[in-house]
Amino acid sequence: LVFLTHRALYLGYFRIHSLLARQCLAEFLGVFVLMLLTQGAVAQAVTSGETKGNFFTMFLAGSLAVTIAIYVAGNVSGAHLNPAFSLAMCLLGRFPWSMLPIYCFVQLLSAFCASGATYVLYYDALQNYTGGNLTVTGPKETASIFATYPAPYLSLNNGFLDQVLGTGILIVGLLAILDRRNKGVPVGLEPVVVGLLILVIGLSMGVNCGFPLNPARDLGPRLFTYVAGWGPEVFSAGNGWWWVPVVAPLVGATLGTATYQLLVALHHPEDSEQGQKKASDLETPAWVQMPSLRASRNAVAKSSHEGVSTLDAGLGGQRESAGWRADGGTFL
């Protein structure tokens, strides 16, 4: 009893009660996991001369990393992981505009720190592979382990289009996955399907510039390589490529959001949501009917009837306490 009492006191003392702080910490950890696993796969392939990794394994690891990151942070921060997705949620009224710069900063900071962790983890491998000469271009370049760079043939205009289109497809896919009035995805499996979405985008649109699609994922590591020994060439390489994966994904997110809303979400029949609720009731698994869980399900149903969402909707979060609109927009 004494142990349990002290344990409860310790937990109460260290527990963070600020919702914003909890969301920022979860978002930081989610991005950190995403970046460390993604960059680690690239570092393993590059420093081994692709004997222990290749084009496919790098993209597969990145896709699985997204899945794990969403499971890490999804029910706390919404696991945005990407300023482009945060912007899309703001455009839909699902996320307060005042939170956008905070999330973007946390995502950028986490990507920077994760790059440092990757550098430390593969320090000996980098030194062995490069002979201590950290370069941005050339046969032994290693800057692309951290940030993205265009293929030699890629112009800035074509690269900008690549990122706008790729991010637009990403946002359209995410909104479709989270749209409960569309086909929908079983609750809890959204991260898996999002990982598959990332994988197919990488396998079909990854050759031009590595499909960053994420301003924080690219700018944070680029800033790290700038201070860690690669120098100012990380910003001048590729005809000043660095700004394209920062600006173009935001444009793509805006266009992708508008496209899905105008072509799909705005045209859902008014009674489709009610019909889906009835269908989900028929498909309720038997374990939900257990007496110990029935009370909590009734409580959820009651709060939902009162217009307060008590459940997260995957990436979107939808927490009323965070200022998110549980009944706004046209999806979820």
N, C-alpha and C positions, 0 to 999 in steps of 0.2 A: 504493500500500500504506500509506503514511504517513497519507494522508487517510482511508482506510477504518479504520485502526487508531484514529485520533483520534475519528472519528465513532462507532465502537463504544464508546469510552470515555465520550464525551459522553452517548450514549444510556443507557449503564449508570448513569451518574451521576444523570441526571435521571429515570430510570424509577422509579416508585413501586412498591415491592414489597408494601406492605400491601394485602391484599385488601379490607378494609373501606374504606380510603381510595380505592381505585380504584372501588369500587361507589358511594361517595358522590359522587365527582367525575362519574361517568357519569350518575348519577341527576340531579344538579344540572344538567348540560348538557342532558339529555333534557327536563326540565321547562322549562328556559329556552327551548329551541327551540319547544316546544309553546306556551308563553305568548306569546312574542314574535310568532309567526306568527298566533296567534289574535287577540290584542289589536290587532295591526297591521291586520288585515282589518276589525275593528270601527272602529278609529280612522279608517281610510280612508273608510269608508262614512259615519260620523257627521260628520266635519269637512268632507266634500264635500256635505253635504245629500243623501246617498244618490244622487248623480249618478255616483259611482265605486264603487258597492257597494250591496248591499241585503241583505235577510233571508237569501236563499239563498246569496249569495257568502260571507257571514260564517260560516254553518254549514258550507259546503263547505270553506272555508279551515281552520276548526277541525278538521274531520275529517281532512283531508290533513296537518295539523300533527301530529296524533296518530300517523299512519302514519310520518312522518319521525322523530318523537321516539323511537318504538320501534326503528327501525333504528339510531338514534344510540346508544342505551344498552342495547338488548335483551340482548346477549350478555355484558354486563359486570355491570349492576345488576339485570337482569330487566325494566327499564323499567316499574316500577310506575306512576310518574307521578301517583299518586293514593293518599292514605291509605286510602280505602275499599277499593281493591284490595289494598293491603298487609294490611289487616285480614282480608280474605277469605282470603288466603294463610296467615295465622297461624291462622285458624280451621280450615283444612284440614291444618295441620301441615306446610305447604310452606315456611314462613318462620318463623324463630325470633322469639318474642315480644320478646326482648331487642333485636332490630333494629328493631322497629316505631317506637319514639319517635325513633330516629336517622333513619330514612327520612322520617318525617313532618316532622321539623325541616328536613332538607335540601330536601324538596319545598316547604315553606313559604318557606324562605329564597330558593330559586330563583325562585319565583313573585313574591316581593317585588322581587328584583333585575331580573327580566324586565320588570316593570311600570315600573321606573325607566328601563330601556332604551327602552321604548315611549314613555314621556313625553318623553325627550330626542329621540327620532327624530321625533316629531310635535309638538314644542314650538311651532314657528312656526304650524303648522296649528291647534293648539289656541288659541293667542293670537288668530289671525285669526278663528276661528269664534266664540269666546266674548267677544272684546274684552277679554280678561284677567280675566274674571269666571268663576271655576271653580265650577260649581254642581252639586248632586246632583239637584235636581228642576227642572222648568220646561222651556220649549221649547228652550233651549240647553244643557241638562244634558249633561255629559260624563263623569260618574262611572261610568256604565254601560259605558264603553269598557273599564274595568279590572275591576270587580266586577259581580255581578248584583244586580238589584233587581226586586221583584215588579210585575206589572201593577197599575194602580190598583184593579181589581176584586178582586184576589186577597187572600183572608184568610190569616192565619198557619196556620190549620188545614189549609186546602186546599193552601197552599204546602208545608207539611210533608209531606202525602200525596204531592204531586207529586214531591218529591225522594226520598222513600222508594221509590215505585213506579219512578221513572226509574232510580235507582241499582240497584234490584233487577233490572230488566230488563238493565241494563248488565252486572252481574255474571253473571247467567244466560247471557247471550250470550258473555261472555268464557270462562266455564268450558266452554261447549259448543264454542267454537272450539279450546280447548286440550285437549279430551278426545280422546285418541288411540283410545279405545274407542267413541267415537261416530262420526259421519260424518267428522270431522277435516278439517284444512286442510293442503294441501301445505306441507312445511317451507320456511320462508322467506317464505311469503305470508301468514302470520298477521297482520302489521301492516296489510296492505291490507284484509283482511276486518274487522279491528278498526276501521279508519277508516270502512268502510261501516256498521258497527254504530253508531258515533257519529253518522254522518250521518242515519241513519233515526230514531234517537232524537231528534235535534234537529228534524228536519222534522215529527215527530209529537207531540213533547212540549216544544217550545221556546218556545211563545208565553206561557206563564204567567209564567216568570221567567228564561228564557234557559238552562235546563237546566244548571246548574253541575255537579252530580253529583260534586263534588270539593272537599273542605274546603280543601285547600291552594290550589287554583286560585281560590277565592273570598276566603279570609281574607288571604292574602298581598297581593294587589292592594288589598284594602280597607284594610289597614294602611298601604300606600304612599300611597294617596290621602288618608288621614287626615293624614299628615305633609307631603304635597306641596302642600297648599293648599285641598283640598276641606273639611277640617275635621271636627268631630265628627258632622256630619249624616250621614256615611257609615254610622254605627252606629245612628242614630235613625230614619232614613228607612224607610218601609214598615212603620211600627209596630214598629220594632226588628227588622227582618227579618234582620239580619246573622247571627244564630245558627242560623237554619234551614238554610242550605246548609253549615253546619259539622257539625251534629248529625245531621240527617236522612239524609245519604248513608251515614253509619256504620250507622245502623239498617237502611237499605235493603241495604247490603252484607251484613249479617248474615242478613237474611231471604232475600236472593237466593242466598247460599251454601247455606243450609239447604234452600231450595226445590229447587235443582238436585240436591243430594245425595239428598234424600228421594224425588224423583220420577223421577230419571234415573240418576245415577251409581251408587247403591247396588244397582241392579238389573241391571247388566251381567252377562251370562253369564261364568262363570269362564274359558271357553276363547276368549272373543272376542279378547283381546289376542294370543294365539298365532295365531289366524286372520288377524288384521290384519298381523302380522309376515310371515306367509307371502305374503299378498297384496302387501305392499310389496316383498318380494324379487322377485316376478314383474314388478313395475313399475319395477325399478331401471333408470335410464337407462344407455345404453351407455358414456358417458364415465366412469362409476364403475368400469368394468371395466378401465380403463387401468392398466398395471403400476405406474405411479408413484403411483396412488391406492389400489391394492388393499391394500397393506400397512397404510395408515392405517385403511382400513375394517375390516380384520381386527383391528387394535388396539382400535378402538371396540367391535367385537363381543365381544372378549375381556373388556374392562373392564366392559361391560354385563352379561356373564354372571356376573362376580364381584360384581355388585350396586352398581357405582359408575358413575354416569351421567357421561359426558364431553361430553354435548351439552346445550345449553340447549333448553328447550321453550317458545320464544317468550317471552311476557310472564312466565311463571312462573319462568324462570331455571333452577331445579332443580340448582344447583351444590352438590355434596356438600361441597366445600371451604368453602362459605359457611355450612354447617350446615343446608342444606336436605335434606329427605328425598327421595331419588331413588326410593324404592319405597313411600312412604307414601301415605295417602289412597286415593281410589277413581278418580281420573282422572289423566291424563298418565302 
